Amino acid sequence: MKTNSLVIIAGLCALMGIATAEEGKAKAAKKEIAPEILEKYDTDKDGKLSKEEKAAMKKDKEAAEPKKEKKTKKKAEEGAGGEAGEI
């Protein structure tokens, strides 16, 4: 009886280990970087983004965000009938 229980427990532990390994692979696959981003920012062409390459990507993203805010504000003003603050 004890032997059967130990075999069952060992089998379950093995299955849990396999499931955990598969989950880790799935998470790693989600972290893949889009090819167009690699093409633009991966200057050393190693397939990964270094700290410097990530910083360049972040800088470009931050530079693009104020443009979005200006467009949104302009649309809001147009929808309100002109200048901001008019009643």
N, C-alpha and C positions, 0 to 999 in steps of 0.2 A: 504494500500500500504506500509506504513511504517512497519507494523507488518510483512508482507511477506519479505521485505528486511532484517529486523533484523533476521528472522528465517533462511534465506539463508546465511547471513553472519555468524551466529552462527554455522551453519552446516559446512560451509567451514573451519572455525577456528578449529572445532573439527576434521575434516579430516586431516588438516595440523598437528595437534598435534599427531594424530595416526601415520601419515607418519614419523614424526620426531622421535617418540619413536621407530618405527621399524628400522629406519636408525641407531639409537644408538645401538640397539641390534646387528645389522649386524657388526658394527665397533667392538663391544666387542667380537664377535665371531672370527673376524680376528686376534685378539690379543692372541688367545689361543696358548699355548706353545706346541711344538711337544712333544709327549710322550717320545721319546728317549732322548730329552734334559732334561726333568723333571727327568727321571730315573737316568741320570748321575749327574746332578747338584743339584737337590732338596734334600738336605741332611736331612732336617727336615720333609720331606714327607707331606707338607701341601698343595701341588698342586700349589704353587706359588714359584717364585724365589725371595729371599730376596736380599738386597744389597750385602751381602757377597757372595751369590751364583752366582749373576750376575758378580761380580768381578772375581770369579774363572773361569767362562765361558769366560769372556773377556781375562783373562790371558792365558788360553789355546788356544784361537783363535789367539792371538798375537804371541804366541810361535810357532804356526803352520805356520804362514805367511812367516817368513824368509825361511823356507824350500821350499815353493813354489817358492820364488824368486830365490833361488839357482838352483832349477831344471830348471826353465825357462832360466836362464843365461847359464847353462850348455848346454841345447839344442841349444841355439843361437850360442854358441861357436862351437858346433859340426856341425851345419849347415853352419857355415862360414868357415869350413875347419881347425879347430884347435884352437889355442890360441887366446884369445881376443886381438885385436890390430894388428893382422897379416894382411897383405895386399896381 
